[in-house]
């Protein structure tokens, strides 16, 4: 099998990727203006292409699970959050306008914090467990 990824040269965003049974089928893929073909298959949620090289898309938070005390003062913070990031928690979307996401609660439980940053950062979910004190 021959693998490929078609990506936007200006941004590195992978538009499509897949496999073909013959190399000439890879070369025959339709490529839009401003796009290029890389003969490797990559997951567009995790990878983008920089100068023809597959590069991991960064996550704003390296952890996927965090524990805090449900005391209203202990918190979980993600710093250096880029403009245009938004996050979802407790049924609402919030825009980040100060460069950080800070979560605190007085209610014990598990909270899924969905972080939706601009490209090329990765969309991710962080589960915060707030423990009763």
Secondary structure by P-SEA (a helix, b strand, c coil): cbbbbbbcccccccccccccccaaaaaaccccccbbbbccccccccbbbcccbbbbbbbcccccbbbbbcccccccccccccccbbbbcccbbbbbcccbbbbbbccbbbbbbbbbbccccccbbbbbbbbcc
